[in-house]
Amino acid sequence: MSDRIFGGIGLMLALLYVWRATIIPDSFMSDAVGPRAFPYGIAAVMALSSLWFLFKPDPEPEWPRAGRLAEIGLAALVMIAYAQLLPEIGFVIATAFAAAYLTWRLGSTLLQSAIIGVSTSLGIYVIFHLVLGLSLARGPLGI
């Protein structure tokens, strides 16, 4: 039963996502695909996944224990904090901290997590900003 509830909630979220995507205004620099294609794609994948849970539920689902659920909730809070801090501290710093925390929770040591966080942040910055020319949130360091 819990799989079906999860699938129903996921399907409602997918429909909400489609509705919110329909109100994205067109830009004057719109390309052939437009700004709504990516949200529609995400909503389609979410809807199909949710339908799977509705029509093929696991007969004996195993949900994580309270400690694991707390870790999942904390990871979600880190991503919310990341989105809130991105305009304030910039892409490079915010991404480094978020990636470092998430890799640490996945089992890396603190030193490994710090190296992975900084490497991930700088790697994405180089690819998206320097190579592709996309604009990313600038922080106090100007990058």
C-alpha positions in Angstrom: 0.0 0.0 0.0 2.8 2.4 0.8 4.2 2.0 -2.7 0.9 3.1 -4.2 0.7 6.1 -1.9 4.3 7.0 -3.0 3.3 6.6 -6.6 0.2 8.7 -6.2 2.1 11.5 -4.6 4.8 11.3 -7.3 2.1 11.5 -10.0 0.6 14.5 -8.4 4.0 16.2 -8.2 4.6 15.4 -11.9 1.3 17.0 -12.8 2.2 20.0 -10.6 5.5 20.2 -12.4 3.9 20.2 -15.8 1.5 22.9 -14.7 4.3 25.1 -13.4 6.3 24.5 -16.5 3.4 25.8 -18.7 3.6 29.2 -17.0 7.3 29.7 -17.8 7.4 32.8 -20.0 9.2 32.6 -23.4 12.4 34.5 -23.6 13.3 36.8 -26.4 16.4 34.6 -27.0 14.3 31.4 -27.2 15.8 28.5 -29.1 13.9 25.8 -31.1 13.2 23.7 -28.0 12.2 26.5 -25.7 12.4 26.8 -21.9 9.7 24.3 -21.2 11.3 21.2 -22.8 13.5 20.2 -19.9 10.8 20.5 -17.2 8.4 18.5 -19.4 11.0 15.8 -19.8 11.6 15.6 -16.0 7.8 15.5 -15.4 7.4 12.7 -17.9 10.1 10.5 -16.3 8.6 11.3 -12.9 5.1 10.4 -14.1 6.2 7.1 -15.7 8.1 6.1 -12.5 5.1 7.0 -10.4 2.8 4.9 -12.6 5.1 2.0 -12.1 4.7 2.2 -8.4 0.9 2.5 -8.8 0.5 -0.5 -11.0 3.4 -2.8 -9.9 3.8 -2.2 -6.2 6.3 -4.2 -4.1 4.3 -6.7 -2.1 6.6 -6.3 1.0 8.3 -2.9 0.7 11.2 -2.2 3.1 11.3 1.4 4.1 14.5 2.8 5.7 14.7 3.0 9.5 14.3 6.4 11.3 18.1 7.1 11.2 18.3 6.6 7.5 15.2 8.7 6.9 16.8 11.5 9.0 19.9 11.3 6.8 17.7 11.6 3.7 15.9 14.5 5.2 19.2 16.2 6.1 20.5 15.7 2.6 17.3 17.4 1.3 17.8 20.3 3.7 21.4 20.6 2.4 20.1 20.9 -1.1 17.5 23.5 0.0 20.3 25.5 1.7 22.4 25.1 -1.4 19.6 26.7 -3.5 19.2 29.5 -1.0 22.9 30.3 -0.6 23.8 30.0 -4.3 23.1 33.7 -5.1 24.8 34.8 -1.9 28.1 32.9 -1.9 28.3 31.9 -5.5 28.3 28.7 -7.5 31.9 27.6 -6.7 31.7 27.9 -2.9 28.1 26.6 -2.5 28.8 23.6 -4.8 32.0 22.8 -3.0 30.3 22.7 0.4 27.2 20.8 -0.9 29.2 18.2 -2.8 31.7 17.7 0.1 28.8 17.2 2.6 27.0 14.7 0.4 30.1 12.7 -0.4 31.0 12.6 3.2 27.5 11.2 4.1 28.0 8.6 1.3 31.1 7.3 3.1 34.2 9.3 2.1 36.5 10.6 4.8 36.5 14.3 5.6 39.7 14.9 3.6 38.4 12.9 0.6 35.1 14.8 0.7 36.8 18.1 0.8 38.9 17.2 -2.2 35.9 15.8 -4.1 33.8 18.8 -3.3 36.4 21.3 -4.5 37.2 19.3 -7.6 33.6 18.8 -8.5 32.9 22.5 -8.0 35.9 23.7 -10.1 35.3 21.0 -12.7 31.7 22.0 -13.3 32.7 25.7 -13.3 35.4 25.1 -15.9 33.0 23.1 -18.2 29.9 25.2 -17.9 31.4 28.7 -17.5 34.7 28.7 -19.2 34.1 26.2 -22.0 30.4 26.5 -22.7 30.1 30.2 -21.7 27.1 29.8 -19.4 26.7 32.2 -16.6 26.8 30.8 -13.0 26.1 32.6 -9.8 29.1 34.8 -8.8 30.2 34.9 -5.2 32.4 37.2 -3.1 35.5 35.9 -4.9 34.1 37.0 -8.3 33.9 33.4 -9.6 
